[in-house]
């Protein structure tokens, strides 16, 4: 009888620990977003859709794929510092159900301090999380002409660190994959119409895998 009680207690403790572990693995902002959800796409020229037809950037195409109302706040040439300045007024003007942040490429192209870029990204992620639970960081590849020519671009490493520390969803490799394919590029650092379509498709799939849709 004593052994049976001990076994029951052990099994109960094991189940409780398993439940706690499962809770710990649950990602913030994993609830499904309904059709019509307001989504902010904050970024630079890759968000604005430079290199493609007007109105055919990935935010507009993501809206068509998901049924969300995606607001394109991509600004050509913008940096992480500029996006940080813009975010506050945007969040005061409208309530968003989700925020997608894709910025930092111009910081790298201009040789700006990488740790400062990472701090700006962290500040963006923190401000976004204070506004809504669904926040994702879209990684940008580190500029490298040789790797681009070889079709082997890779994300700058600080995106993974920021996403982990800020506890936001990381969307890795999407820009890198598109910009590594000459057929999907308008120039060495921008996608073309087909490229932005691919970005939108990859994002829609990744966000579905994350439970957003």
C-alpha positions in Angstrom: 0.0 0.0 0.0 2.8 2.4 0.9 4.6 1.6 -2.4 1.3 2.3 -4.3 0.8 5.7 -2.6 4.4 6.6 -3.4 4.0 5.6 -7.0 0.8 7.7 -7.3 2.6 10.7 -5.8 5.6 10.2 -8.1 3.3 10.0 -11.2 1.4 13.1 -10.0 4.6 15.1 -9.6 5.8 14.0 -13.0 2.5 15.1 -14.6 2.7 18.4 -12.8 6.3 19.0 -14.0 5.3 18.1 -17.5 2.5 20.6 -17.5 4.7 23.3 -16.1 7.3 22.6 -18.9 4.6 22.8 -21.5 3.4 26.2 -20.2 7.0 27.4 -20.2 7.4 26.5 -23.9 4.2 28.3 -25.0 5.1 31.3 -27.0 3.8 34.7 -26.2 1.3 35.9 -28.8 0.5 32.4 -30.0 -3.3 32.9 -30.1 -4.9 33.0 -33.5 -5.6 36.4 -35.0 -9.0 36.8 -36.6 -9.7 38.0 -40.1 -9.7 41.8 -40.1 -7.0 42.0 -37.3 -5.0 45.2 -37.4 -1.4 44.4 -38.1 1.5 47.0 -38.1 4.4 46.3 -40.5 7.2 48.6 -39.4 10.4 48.7 -41.4 12.5 50.1 -44.2 12.5 49.8 -48.0 12.0 46.1 -47.9 8.8 46.6 -46.0 7.8 49.6 -48.2 8.2 47.4 -51.3 11.0 49.3 -53.0 11.9 47.5 -56.3 8.3 46.2 -56.9 5.1 47.6 -58.2 3.4 50.3 -56.0 1.1 48.7 -53.5 2.6 45.2 -54.0 5.0 45.1 -51.1 4.9 42.1 -48.8 2.5 43.8 -46.3 -0.2 44.3 -48.9 0.3 40.7 -50.2 0.3 39.3 -46.6 -3.0 41.1 -46.1 -4.5 39.4 -49.2 -3.2 36.0 -48.0 -4.5 36.3 -44.4 -7.5 38.6 -44.4 -5.7 40.9 -41.9 -5.6 44.7 -42.2 -1.9 45.1 -42.6 -0.7 48.7 -42.3 2.5 49.3 -44.3 4.8 51.6 -42.4 7.9 50.9 -44.3 10.1 53.9 -45.0 12.9 53.9 -47.6 16.3 54.4 -46.0 15.0 54.2 -42.5 17.2 52.9 -39.6 16.4 51.3 -36.3 16.7 54.7 -34.6 14.3 56.2 -37.1 11.8 53.4 -36.6 12.0 53.8 -32.9 11.1 57.5 -33.2 8.2 56.6 -35.4 6.8 53.8 -33.4 5.4 55.8 -30.4 3.2 58.1 -32.5 2.0 55.1 -34.6 0.9 53.3 -31.5 -0.8 56.4 -30.1 -2.8 56.9 -33.3 -4.1 53.3 -33.7 -4.5 50.1 -31.7 -2.9 47.1 -33.4 -3.5 43.4 -32.7 0.0 42.5 -34.0 3.3 44.2 -34.9 5.9 42.9 -37.4 9.3 44.6 -37.1 11.7 44.4 -40.0 14.5 47.0 -39.7 18.3 47.2 -39.4 19.5 46.7 -42.9 20.4 50.3 -43.4 22.2 50.4 -40.0 24.4 47.6 -41.3 24.9 49.2 -44.8 26.0 52.5 -43.2 28.3 50.8 -40.7 26.4 51.9 -37.7 27.3 50.5 -34.3 25.9 46.9 -34.1 25.3 46.9 -30.3 23.4 50.2 -30.7 21.3 48.7 -33.4 20.5 45.7 -31.2 19.5 48.0 -28.3 17.2 49.9 -30.7 15.6 46.6 -31.8 15.2 45.6 -28.2 13.5 48.9 -27.4 11.2 48.5 -30.5 10.3 45.0 -29.4 9.6 46.1 -25.8 7.4 49.0 -26.9 5.5 46.7 -29.2 5.0 44.1 -26.5 3.7 46.7 -24.2 1.1 47.5 -26.9 0.0 43.9 -27.9 1.0 40.3 -27.3 1.6 39.4 -31.0 5.1 40.8 -31.8 7.5 39.3 -34.4 11.0 40.3 -35.5 11.8 39.8 -39.2 15.5 39.2 -39.5 17.5 41.0 -42.1 20.7 39.5 -43.7 24.1 40.9 -43.0 25.3 42.7 -46.2 27.9 40.5 -48.0 28.4 40.9 -51.7 30.3 37.5 -52.0 27.6 35.6 -50.1 24.9 37.3 -52.1 26.5 36.3 -55.4 26.8 32.8 -54.1 23.2 32.7 -53.0 24.2 32.1 -49.4 23.1 35.2 -47.4 22.6 34.8 -43.7 20.8 36.8 -41.0 22.7 39.2 -38.9 23.3 37.4 -35.6 21.8 40.1 -33.3 18.2 39.4 -34.4 18.2 36.0 -32.7 19.6 37.5 -29.5 17.1 40.3 -29.4 14.1 38.1 -30.1 15.2 35.7 -27.4 15.8 38.4 -24.8 12.6 40.3 -25.6 10.6 37.1 -25.9 9.1 37.9 -29.3 8.7 35.6 -32.3 11.7 35.5 -34.6 11.1 35.2 -38.3 14.5 34.1 -39.6 15.9 33.5 -43.0 13.0 34.9 -45.1 14.7 38.0 -46.4 18.0 36.1 -46.7 16.4 33.4 -48.8 14.7 35.8 -51.2 17.7 38.2 -51.6 20.0 35.2 -52.2 18.0 34.4 -55.4 18.8 36.6 -58.4 15.4 35.9 -59.9 13.7 37.4 -56.9 15.8 40.6 -56.7 15.4 44.0 -58.3 18.9 44.9 -57.2 21.5 43.5 -54.8 19.6 44.6 -51.7 15.9 44.8 -52.7 13.4 42.3 -53.9 11.3 42.5 -57.0 7.6 41.9 -57.3 8.0 38.1 -57.3 10.4 38.4 -54.4 7.9 40.3 -52.3 5.3 37.8 -53.1 7.6 35.1 -51.9 8.3 37.0 -48.7 4.5 37.3 -48.0 4.0 33.6 -48.7 6.9 32.6 -46.4 5.6 35.0 -43.7 2.1 33.6 -43.9 3.4 30.1 -43.5 5.7 31.0 -40.6 2.9 32.8 -38.8 0.6 29.9 -39.3 3.2 27.6 -37.8 3.5 30.0 -34.9 -0.3 29.8 -34.3 -1.1 33.3 -35.4 -3.5 32.1 -38.1 
